[in-house]
């Protein structure tokens, strides 16, 4: 199987808060969020934000693990990390990518997810959102924000490559 097909078929699962929140990434940029029964109704907004940030970190780590496994299978050799570049442009690209900021918002603007360098994550939930949206609506809005963030990250990487490598 070609690498692109392998990456397109990847499904990344992760959970946090003792399994109270589960996320799944599929089709490269679709994120589905689920909660255990009762969690959404009793969680405080600051705690939910912390759990969503933790989920983003865990999901990204799992994505990288699966990505490296797919690259290893496609190349026929074990790859455990992205290779470091040798030239000045490779170093510039790596440094600038570590500072790349991507952001995604839900269509209604209630949920925003931001990441810098795929290391530092932030989630913002507009005040009152947990009272206005039910669990299903919240999960859908979070999926919109995550989708937008992933698309923004892809666009940022493309722009950075064009800038550095021409």
ChimeraX attribute file (.defattr): number of C-alpha atoms within 10 A of each C-alpha:
attribute: neighborCount
match mode: 1-to-1
recipient: residues
	/A:1	8
	/A:2	11
	/A:3	15
	/A:4	12
	/A:5	10
	/A:6	16
	/A:7	17
	/A:8	12
	/A:9	12
	/A:10	17
	/A:11	16
	/A:12	22
	/A:13	17
	/A:14	21
	/A:15	21
	/A:16	17
	/A:17	15
	/A:18	8
	/A:19	12
	/A:20	15
	/A:21	19
	/A:22	19
	/A:23	23
	/A:24	16
	/A:25	21
	/A:26	16
	/A:27	12
	/A:28	15
	/A:29	16
	/A:30	15
	/A:31	22
	/A:32	18
	/A:33	21
	/A:34	19
	/A:35	17
	/A:36	11
	/A:37	9
	/A:38	10
	/A:39	15
	/A:40	19
	/A:41	12
	/A:42	8
	/A:43	12
	/A:44	11
	/A:45	17
	/A:46	12
	/A:47	11
	/A:48	18
	/A:49	16
	/A:50	15
	/A:51	18
	/A:52	25
	/A:53	21
	/A:54	18
	/A:55	22
	/A:56	25
	/A:57	18
	/A:58	18
	/A:59	21
	/A:60	17
	/A:61	16
	/A:62	16
	/A:63	19
	/A:64	16
	/A:65	14
	/A:66	17
	/A:67	20
	/A:68	17
	/A:69	18
	/A:70	22
	/A:71	20
	/A:72	15
	/A:73	16
	/A:74	15
	/A:75	12
	/A:76	9
	/A:77	10
	/A:78	13
	/A:79	15
	/A:80	13
	/A:81	11
	/A:82	9
	/A:83	7
	/A:84	9
	/A:85	12
	/A:86	8
	/A:87	9
	/A:88	10
	/A:89	13
	/A:90	15
	/A:91	14
	/A:92	14
	/A:93	18
	/A:94	17
	/A:95	12
	/A:96	16
	/A:97	17
	/A:98	13
	/A:99	14
	/A:100	16
	/A:101	19
	/A:102	22
	/A:103	21
	/A:104	24
	/A:105	23
	/A:106	20
	/A:107	14
	/A:108	9
	/A:109	14
	/A:110	19
	/A:111	22
	/A:112	22
	/A:113	25
	/A:114	22
	/A:115	22
	/A:116	16
	/A:117	16
	/A:118	18
	/A:119	12
	/A:120	14
	/A:121	20
	/A:122	16
	/A:123	22
	/A:124	17
	/A:125	19
	/A:126	11
	/A:127	11
	/A:128	10
	/A:129	13
	/A:130	20
	/A:131	9
	/A:132	10
	/A:133	14
	/A:134	12
	/A:135	19
	/A:136	13
	/A:137	12
	/A:138	21
	/A:139	18
	/A:140	18
	/A:141	23
	/A:142	26
	/A:143	24
	/A:144	24
	/A:145	26
	/A:146	26
	/A:147	23
	/A:148	22
	/A:149	23
	/A:150	21
	/A:151	17
	/A:152	17
	/A:153	22
	/A:154	14
	/A:155	13
	/A:156	16
	/A:157	18
	/A:158	11
	/A:159	13
	/A:160	18
	/A:161	16
	/A:162	10
	/A:163	10
	/A:164	15
	/A:165	11
	/A:166	7
